[in-house]
Amino acid sequence: MKIMNYRNKLLLALCAFLIFPMGQTTTHAETVQSNFYNVVMQDGADPWVYKHTDGFYYFTKTTGGNVTIWKSAQLTTVDAAPTTVVNTGCCGIWAPELHYINGAWYIYYAKDDGDNVNHRMYVMENTSADPTQGTWQYKGQITDPTNKWAIDGTVLQVNGQLYFIWSGWEGDTNVRQNLYIAHMSNPWTIDSNRVEIARPTYAWETNHSPNVNEGPQVIIRNGVISLVYSASGSWTNDYCLGLITANASSNLLNPASWNKRSQPIFQSGNGLYGPGHHSFTKSPDGTEDWIMYHTAKSNNSGWNREIRLQKFTWNADNTPNLGAPVNPNAPIALPSGEKSIVRYEGEEGTFGGIAYASQSPSGSGGMKAGHIDTADSYVEFNVNATAAGQYILLARTANGTAGGNWSNLLLSVNGGTASPFYITNKGWENWGLSTARVQLKAGVNKIRFSKGEGYGELDFFDIKPAN
């Protein structure tokens, strides 16, 4: 038996020599995967994503001082997509949305003059085929005759008609936020009085002051309009999604046409807190429905938020079945039509300095690369690229540096200049997503993560072509 084992070892060694001759550089252990871990942007709130007929996803979120548009070929790589900034002027630019209506693009956004009391909704138009090209023209404020406080505007297109739906105050003080609807004569003009279709009434909507109904989004299936909205305090763990429905053939300006559900349809769960302010979209091949939403980065982190993505199904009554926020430490299948990725586990790298692999209770393989704590510390990987070109690197990272500040590792490719690879701070073992676009040569490339500002750990990283 010992002789057989010895012969087997010789055969294995010979095979290894034939595959990887002495002196030839080999890649580190890599696996082809068709899954991801659910964070798609490690910082941000109020995500809006729109899948256009050109196959691209156009994404925006609250940035505060402008409207920034990301253009991505894939849902899971939106964080690494090229961006275009649309200047809107001061101040408090909240929850922008990008709509394609009658052959033109429209951005709807809330803006004030530095005083929240003066938040109103505004519109810009772009007639270019690509919203990241051409010129954005300011179309002005969009308002009903009351001209009250207004945020979170969205457009409902149904039966050849346009409706504007938003969150606003009944009067001039911040007592509560109601949801209103009005008819539109064109994409920048309201031509009817506003009609209240929802106000906070249930205990889960009125548990914080002011009471809030906001972030309305609409999706239609088999003649049923589902208006999914955010409720409770956005600064709390209680933030959640509620549902109001209407028949597409009904008089949508009649409040009686709208029926509110008595329970939230999406709320904190699986260690994630305050899910809300979402948008709906389709997988690249159009066969799946997905929701993009924000959550708090950690328990009670308030307005310190991140953006997540998951698939949803439908109830028998044609309303969305959102389930619960998916477990952040369990992989989920990539959206249908997205190509698979190549994954490199952190613990499989080559370590230098005092860096080493250690156990990780929530890591993908139970291990992680860490202790990159001194100037000479690093973890390095030999990464194979089938062709030269630009690739997207998506790393599952964590940062629990004392003080709560962002940190970074220094990322270098093939010995080139190292660039900061930023990691948000939400605690060790609370994994986020750091991304970069890297230029790789055909064959083996050396990718190194070394000590930067603060401290960071690496569970794994994925590589996929940018185009």
NUBA-984089 format. One record per residue (C-alpha): x, z, y. Coordinates in steps of 0.1 Angstrom, whole numbers. Each point is the difference from the previous one (the first is absolute). Layout:
N
<site x="X" z="Z" y="Y"/>
...
***
This chain:
467
<site x="0" z="0" y="0"/>
<site x="28" z="8" y="24"/>
<site x="17" z="-33" y="-8"/>
<site x="-33" z="-19" y="8"/>
<site x="-3" z="19" y="33"/>
<site x="36" z="-9" y="9"/>
<site x="-6" z="-37" y="-8"/>
<site x="-31" z="0" y="21"/>
<site x="19" z="15" y="29"/>
<site x="27" z="-27" y="-4"/>
<site x="-27" z="-27" y="0"/>
<site x="-16" z="14" y="31"/>
<site x="33" z="2" y="18"/>
<site x="8" z="-36" y="-9"/>
<site x="-34" z="-12" y="12"/>
<site x="6" z="18" y="33"/>
<site x="34" z="-16" y="4"/>
<site x="-14" z="-34" y="-7"/>
<site x="-28" z="4" y="26"/>
<site x="21" z="18" y="26"/>
<site x="36" z="-10" y="-4"/>
<site x="28" z="23" y="14"/>
<site x="3" z="-4" y="38"/>
<site x="-35" z="-15" y="5"/>
<site x="-23" z="18" y="24"/>
<site x="-34" z="9" y="-15"/>
<site x="-32" z="10" y="17"/>
<site x="-13" z="35" y="-3"/>
<site x="-30" z="7" y="-23"/>
<site x="-29" z="-19" y="14"/>
<site x="-36" z="-4" y="-11"/>
<site x="-27" z="-25" y="9"/>
<site x="-31" z="18" y="12"/>
<site x="-35" z="-9" y="11"/>
<site x="-9" z="32" y="17"/>
<site x="7" z="20" y="31"/>
<site x="-4" z="36" y="12"/>
<site x="-26" z="4" y="26"/>
<site x="15" z="1" y="35"/>
<site x="2" z="-34" y="18"/>
<site x="11" z="14" y="34"/>
<site x="18" z="33" y="4"/>
<site x="-13" z="5" y="35"/>
<site x="-32" z="-10" y="18"/>
<site x="-37" z="3" y="4"/>
<site x="-32" z="-21" y="4"/>
<site x="12" z="-30" y="-22"/>
<site x="-17" z="-33" y="3"/>
<site x="9" z="-29" y="-24"/>
<site x="-16" z="-34" y="0"/>
<site x="7" z="-27" y="-27"/>
<site x="-2" z="-34" y="16"/>
<site x="-6" z="-34" y="-16"/>
<site x="37" z="-8" y="5"/>
<site x="7" z="26" y="-28"/>
<site x="17" z="25" y="24"/>
<site x="-10" z="35" y="7"/>
<site x="-2" z="9" y="37"/>
<site x="4" z="38" y="5"/>
<site x="-2" z="23" y="30"/>
<site x="-2" z="37" y="6"/>
<site x="0" z="25" y="29"/>
<site x="33" z="-2" y="18"/>
<site x="-11" z="15" y="32"/>
<site x="15" z="-23" y="26"/>
<site x="-8" z="-35" y="-13"/>
<site x="-14" z="-20" y="-28"/>
<site x="25" z="-9" y="-27"/>
<site x="-8" z="-26" y="-26"/>
<site x="17" z="0" y="-34"/>
<site x="-1" z="-33" y="-20"/>
<site x="5" z="5" y="-37"/>
<site x="-4" z="-22" y="-31"/>
<site x="-7" z="30" y="-21"/>
<site x="-20" z="32" y="4"/>
<site x="26" z="24" y="-13"/>
<site x="28" z="-13" y="22"/>
<site x="-18" z="1" y="34"/>
<site x="24" z="27" y="13"/>
<site x="29" z="-24" y="-3"/>
<site x="-18" z="-30" y="15"/>
<site x="10" z="-17" y="33"/>
<site x="-18" z="13" y="31"/>
<site x="-14" z="-14" y="32"/>
<site x="-7" z="22" y="30"/>
<site x="-31" z="-7" y="22"/>
<site x="3" z="17" y="34"/>
<site x="-32" z="18" y="10"/>
<site x="10" z="22" y="29"/>
<site x="-4" z="37" y="3"/>
<site x="-12" z="23" y="-17"/>
<site x="-12" z="16" y="-32"/>
<site x="-3" z="-32" y="-21"/>
<site x="-20" z="11" y="-30"/>
<site x="-12" z="-16" y="-33"/>
<site x="5" z="-37" y="8"/>
<site x="-18" z="-25" y="-23"/>
<site x="8" z="-37" y="-4"/>
<site x="-30" z="-23" y="-7"/>
<site x="-3" z="-37" y="-6"/>
<site x="-33" z="-13" y="15"/>
<site x="-11" z="-36" y="6"/>
<site x="35" z="-14" y="-3"/>
<site x="18" z="25" y="23"/>
<site x="17" z="34" y="-4"/>
<site x="-12" z="31" y="18"/>
<site x="16" z="34" y="4"/>
<site x="-24" z="29" y="7"/>
<site x="17" z="32" y="12"/>
<site x="-7" z="32" y="18"/>
<site x="19" z="7" y="32"/>
<site x="-1" z="26" y="29"/>
<site x="19" z="6" y="32"/>
<site x="18" z="31" y="-13"/>
<site x="-31" z="21" y="-1"/>
<site x="-20" z="0" y="-33"/>
<site x="-33" z="3" y="19"/>
<site x="5" z="-36" y="11"/>
<site x="5" z="-15" y="-34"/>
<site x="-19" z="-34" y="-3"/>
<site x="2" z="-30" y="-23"/>
<site x="18" z="-32" y="10"/>
<site x="5" z="-35" y="-15"/>
<site x="27" z="-26" y="-1"/>
<site x="-2" z="-36" y="-13"/>
<site x="24" z="-24" y="-16"/>
<site x="-10" z="-36" y="-10"/>
<site x="32" z="-6" y="-20"/>
<site x="-3" z="-5" y="-38"/>
<site x="25" z="29" y="-4"/>
<site x="-7" z="32" y="19"/>
<site x="37" z="7" y="2"/>
<site x="5" z="-33" y="19"/>
<site x="-16" z="-14" y="31"/>
<site x="-12" z="20" y="30"/>
<site x="-23" z="30" y="1"/>
<site x="-25" z="-2" y="29"/>
<site x="-16" z="32" y="14"/>
<site x="-38" z="-4" y="-2"/>
<site x="-7" z="34" y="16"/>
<site x="-21" z="30" y="-9"/>
<site x="-27" z="-3" y="-26"/>
<site x="-29" z="24" y="8"/>
<site x="-37" z="6" y="0"/>
<site x="-18" z="8" y="33"/>
<site x="7" z="38" y="-4"/>
<site x="37" z="-5" y="2"/>
<site x="6" z="33" y="-18"/>
<site x="32" z="12" y="-18"/>
<site x="7" z="-23" y="-29"/>
<site x="26" z="-4" y="-28"/>
<site x="4" z="-15" y="-35"/>
<site x="-19" z="-33" y="7"/>
<site x="-6" z="-24" y="-29"/>
<site x="-19" z="-33" y="-4"/>
<site x="-28" z="-6" y="-25"/>
<site x="-5" z="-37" y="-8"/>
<site x="-33" z="-5" y="-19"/>
<site x="-26" z="-28" y="-2"/>
<site x="17" z="-19" y="28"/>
<site x="-2" z="29" y="24"/>
<site x="26" z="23" y="15"/>
<site x="-3" z="37" y="4"/>
<site x="23" z="25" y="16"/>
<site x="2" z="35" y="-16"/>
<site x="20" z="29" y="15"/>
<site x="4" z="37" y="4"/>
<site x="-11" z="14" y="33"/>
<site x="-13" z="29" y="20"/>
<site x="-37" z="4" y="8"/>
<site x="8" z="13" y="35"/>
<site x="32" z="6" y="20"/>
<site x="14" z="30" y="-18"/>
<site x="16" z="4" y="-34"/>
<site x="-28" z="17" y="-20"/>
<site x="-1" z="-24" y="-29"/>
<site x="8" z="-35" y="-10"/>
<site x="-29" z="-22" y="-12"/>
<site x="0" z="-35" y="-15"/>
<site x="-17" z="-27" y="21"/>
<site x="-8" z="-37" y="-6"/>
<site x="-8" z="-28" y="25"/>
<site x="-5" z="-37" y="-3"/>
<site x="27" z="-24" y="13"/>
<site x="-6" z="-34" y="16"/>
<site x="37" z="-9" y="-6"/>
<site x="31" z="18" y="-13"/>
<site x="7" z="17" y="33"/>
<site x="-36" z="7" y="14"/>
<site x="-27" z="25" y="-10"/>
<site x="-34" z="-13" y="10"/>
<site x="-23" z="29" y="-11"/>
<site x="-4" z="37" y="6"/>
<site x="19" z="23" y="-24"/>
<site x="-19" z="15" y="-28"/>
<site x="10" z="32" y="-17"/>
<site x="2" z="-4" y="-38"/>
<site x="17" z="33" y="-10"/>
<site x="11" z="33" y="14"/>
<site x="17" z="30" y="-17"/>
<site x="-27" z="21" y="-17"/>
<site x="12" z="11" y="-34"/>
<site x="21" z="31" y="-5"/>
<site x="31" z="-21" y="-10"/>
<site x="-4" z="-20" y="33"/>
<site x="-5" z="30" y="23"/>
<site x="26" z="24" y="-13"/>
<site x="23" z="-5" y="29"/>
<site x="-5" z="-4" y="37"/>
<site x="-6" z="-25" y="14"/>
<site x="-21" z="-15" y="-27"/>
<site x="12" z="-34" y="-10"/>
<site x="-13" z="-33" y="-15"/>
<site x="26" z="-27" y="6"/>
<site x="20" z="-28" y="-15"/>
<site x="-30" z="-22" y="-11"/>
<site x="8" z="-28" y="-25"/>
<site x="-24" z="-24" y="-16"/>
<site x="0" z="-18" y="-33"/>
<site x="-29" z="-21" y="-14"/>
<site x="-9" z="-5" y="-36"/>
<site x="-32" z="-17" y="-13"/>
<site x="-18" z="4" y="32"/>
<site x="9" z="37" y="4"/>
<site x="20" z="10" y="31"/>
<site x="22" z="31" y="-7"/>
<site x="12" z="16" y="32"/>
<site x="27" z="24" y="-11"/>
<site x="11" z="24" y="28"/>
<site x="23" z="29" y="6"/>
<site x="-14" z="35" y="5"/>
<site x="11" z="35" y="9"/>
<site x="32" z="8" y="19"/>
<site x="27" z="-26" y="-3"/>
<site x="25" z="28" y="6"/>
<site x="-12" z="20" y="-31"/>
<site x="1" z="-2" y="-38"/>
<site x="-38" z="-4" y="2"/>
<site x="2" z="-36" y="13"/>
<site x="-19" z="-23" y="-24"/>
<site x="-21" z="-31" y="-3"/>
<site x="-38" z="-2" y="1"/>
<site x="-24" z="-29" y="-7"/>
<site x="-29" z="-15" y="19"/>
<site x="-18" z="-30" y="-15"/>
<site x="-24" z="-27" y="13"/>
<site x="-15" z="-32" y="-15"/>
<site x="16" z="-31" y="15"/>
<site x="-34" z="-15" y="6"/>
<site x="-13" z="30" y="20"/>
<site x="-1" z="5" y="37"/>
<site x="34" z="15" y="5"/>
<site x="-9" z="12" y="35"/>
<site x="-27" z="23" y="-14"/>
<site x="15" z="34" y="-9"/>
<site x="-25" z="3" y="-28"/>
<site x="18" z="-29" y="-18"/>
<site x="30" z="22" y="-6"/>
<site x="1" z="28" y="-26"/>
<site x="28" z="26" y="-1"/>
<site x="11" z="16" y="-33"/>
<site x="0" z="38" y="-1"/>
<site x="34" z="3" y="-17"/>
<site x="34" z="-15" y="9"/>
<site x="12" z="-28" y="-23"/>
<site x="37" z="5" y="4"/>
<site x="18" z="33" y="8"/>
<site x="31" z="21" y="-6"/>
<site x="11" z="1" y="-37"/>
<site x="30" z="-3" y="-23"/>
<site x="23" z="18" y="25"/>
<site x="-9" z="-24" y="28"/>
<site x="-17" z="12" y="32"/>
<site x="-23" z="-14" y="27"/>
<site x="-5" z="-36" y="-13"/>
<site x="-17" z="-21" y="26"/>
<site x="-1" z="-28" y="26"/>
<site x="4" z="-29" y="-24"/>
<site x="-5" z="-37" y="-4"/>
<site x="-11" z="-22" y="-30"/>
<site x="18" z="-30" y="-13"/>
<site x="6" z="-22" y="-31"/>
<site x="29" z="-4" y="-24"/>
<site x="21" z="-31" y="5"/>
<site x="-19" z="-19" y="-27"/>
<site x="-34" z="11" y="14"/>
<site x="-11" z="17" y="-32"/>
<site x="3" z="37" y="10"/>
<site x="-13" z="21" y="28"/>
<site x="25" z="24" y="17"/>
<site x="-3" z="28" y="26"/>
<site x="28" z="8" y="24"/>
<site x="-3" z="35" y="16"/>
<site x="21" z="27" y="16"/>
<site x="5" z="36" y="-12"/>
<site x="19" z="30" y="13"/>
<site x="36" z="-1" y="-11"/>
<site x="-4" z="35" y="-14"/>
<site x="-24" z="29" y="-1"/>
<site x="-12" z="9" y="35"/>
<site x="23" z="-25" y="16"/>
<site x="-28" z="-12" y="24"/>
<site x="8" z="-32" y="19"/>
<site x="33" z="-4" y="-18"/>
<site x="-13" z="-28" y="-24"/>
<site x="10" z="-27" y="-24"/>
<site x="-17" z="-31" y="-14"/>
<site x="-12" z="-5" y="-36"/>
<site x="-16" z="-27" y="-20"/>
<site x="-22" z="-1" y="-31"/>
<site x="-24" z="-21" y="-19"/>
<site x="-38" z="8" y="-1"/>
<site x="-30" z="-11" y="-19"/>
<site x="-37" z="-3" y="6"/>
<site x="-31" z="21" y="-7"/>
<site x="-31" z="-15" y="-16"/>
<site x="-17" z="1" y="35"/>
<site x="27" z="-23" y="15"/>
<site x="18" z="28" y="19"/>
<site x="37" z="6" y="-4"/>
<site x="12" z="25" y="-26"/>
<site x="32" z="14" y="16"/>
<site x="6" z="28" y="-25"/>
<site x="27" z="24" y="11"/>
<site x="34" z="-5" y="16"/>
<site x="22" z="-10" y="-29"/>
<site x="26" z="24" y="-13"/>
<site x="31" z="-7" y="22"/>
<site x="23" z="7" y="-30"/>
<site x="-16" z="-25" y="-24"/>
<site x="8" z="-37" y="2"/>
<site x="-29" z="-24" y="6"/>
<site x="-1" z="-37" y="-8"/>
<site x="10" z="-24" y="27"/>
<site x="-28" z="-19" y="17"/>
<site x="-10" z="-30" y="-21"/>
<site x="21" z="-30" y="10"/>
<site x="30" z="19" y="12"/>
<site x="32" z="-8" y="-19"/>
<site x="17" z="27" y="-20"/>
<site x="30" z="19" y="14"/>
<site x="34" z="10" y="-14"/>
<site x="5" z="38" y="1"/>
<site x="32" z="20" y="1"/>
<site x="-3" z="37" y="-8"/>
<site x="20" z="23" y="23"/>
<site x="16" z="20" y="-28"/>
<site x="14" z="-33" y="-15"/>
<site x="23" z="-6" y="30"/>
<site x="37" z="6" y="3"/>
<site x="6" z="32" y="20"/>
<site x="28" z="9" y="24"/>
<site x="10" z="32" y="19"/>
<site x="-22" z="29" y="-10"/>
<site x="-31" z="-21" y="-6"/>
<site x="-15" z="2" y="-34"/>
<site x="-32" z="-6" y="-20"/>
<site x="-23" z="30" y="-5"/>
<site x="-34" z="8" y="-14"/>
<site x="-31" z="-10" y="19"/>
<site x="-34" z="15" y="-11"/>
<site x="-18" z="-29" y="19"/>
<site x="26" z="-27" y="-4"/>
<site x="-9" z="-32" y="-18"/>
<site x="24" z="7" y="-29"/>
<site x="3" z="38" y="4"/>
<site x="33" z="-5" y="19"/>
<site x="12" z="-9" y="35"/>
<site x="31" z="-8" y="20"/>
<site x="8" z="27" y="24"/>
<site x="27" z="23" y="15"/>
<site x="12" z="-28" y="22"/>
<site x="11" z="28" y="23"/>
<site x="35" z="-8" y="12"/>
<site x="16" z="-30" y="18"/>
<site x="16" z="-12" y="-32"/>
<site x="-31" z="3" y="-21"/>
<site x="-20" z="-30" y="-12"/>
<site x="-20" z="-16" y="-28"/>
<site x="8" z="-36" y="-7"/>
<site x="-17" z="-27" y="-21"/>
<site x="9" z="-34" y="-13"/>
<site x="-30" z="-22" y="6"/>
<site x="-4" z="-35" y="-13"/>
<site x="-17" z="-27" y="20"/>
<site x="-9" z="-33" y="-17"/>
<site x="3" z="-18" y="33"/>
<site x="15" z="6" y="34"/>
<site x="-25" z="10" y="27"/>
<site x="-19" z="27" y="17"/>
<site x="-15" z="28" y="-21"/>
<site x="-22" z="30" y="6"/>
<site x="13" z="33" y="-11"/>
<site x="-27" z="28" y="-4"/>
<site x="14" z="34" y="-8"/>
<site x="-19" z="31" y="-11"/>
<site x="17" z="26" y="22"/>
<site x="-4" z="37" y="11"/>
<site x="12" z="21" y="28"/>
<site x="-4" z="38" y="4"/>
<site x="27" z="5" y="26"/>
<site x="-5" z="33" y="18"/>
<site x="-15" z="-5" y="34"/>
<site x="-25" z="-27" y="-10"/>
<site x="19" z="-29" y="15"/>
<site x="3" z="-35" y="-14"/>
<site x="32" z="-7" y="-19"/>
<site x="18" z="-30" y="-12"/>
<site x="24" z="-12" y="-27"/>
<site x="25" z="-27" y="9"/>
<site x="-8" z="-33" y="-18"/>
<site x="27" z="-26" y="-6"/>
<site x="0" z="-32" y="-20"/>
<site x="32" z="-14" y="-14"/>
<site x="22" z="22" y="22"/>
<site x="-16" z="-13" y="32"/>
<site x="-9" z="21" y="30"/>
<site x="-22" z="30" y="-9"/>
<site x="-34" z="3" y="16"/>
<site x="-22" z="31" y="3"/>
<site x="-26" z="1" y="-28"/>
<site x="-27" z="23" y="15"/>
<site x="-19" z="27" y="-20"/>
<site x="-29" z="19" y="15"/>
<site x="1" z="38" y="-5"/>
<site x="-28" z="14" y="-21"/>
<site x="19" z="22" y="-25"/>
<site x="20" z="-4" y="-32"/>
<site x="-18" z="-15" y="-29"/>
<site x="-27" z="-14" y="23"/>
<site x="10" z="-36" y="-3"/>
<site x="-4" z="-26" y="27"/>
<site x="10" z="-36" y="4"/>
<site x="30" z="-14" y="19"/>
<site x="5" z="-37" y="3"/>
<site x="25" z="-26" y="11"/>
<site x="6" z="-37" y="-1"/>
<site x="34" z="-8" y="-15"/>
<site x="20" z="-32" y="-4"/>
<site x="13" z="-4" y="-35"/>
<site x="23" z="-26" y="-16"/>
<site x="-6" z="-16" y="-33"/>
<site x="14" z="22" y="-28"/>
<site x="10" z="36" y="2"/>
<site x="-4" z="19" y="33"/>
<site x="12" z="35" y="9"/>
<site x="-27" z="21" y="17"/>
<site x="12" z="34" y="12"/>
<site x="-19" z="30" y="15"/>
<site x="23" z="24" y="17"/>
<site x="-2" z="31" y="23"/>
<site x="-18" z="-6" y="33"/>
<site x="-19" z="24" y="24"/>
<site x="-16" z="29" y="-18"/>
<site x="-6" z="-2" y="-37"/>
<site x="-18" z="-23" y="-23"/>
<site x="-7" z="-5" y="-37"/>
<site x="-7" z="-32" y="-20"/>
<site x="-24" z="-2" y="-30"/>
<site x="4" z="-38" y="-5"/>
<site x="-1" z="-32" y="19"/>
<site x="-17" z="-33" y="-6"/>
<site x="13" z="-35" y="8"/>
<site x="-21" z="-31" y="5"/>
<site x="6" z="-33" y="19"/>
<site x="-13" z="0" y="35"/>
<site x="-17" z="-34" y="-3"/>
***
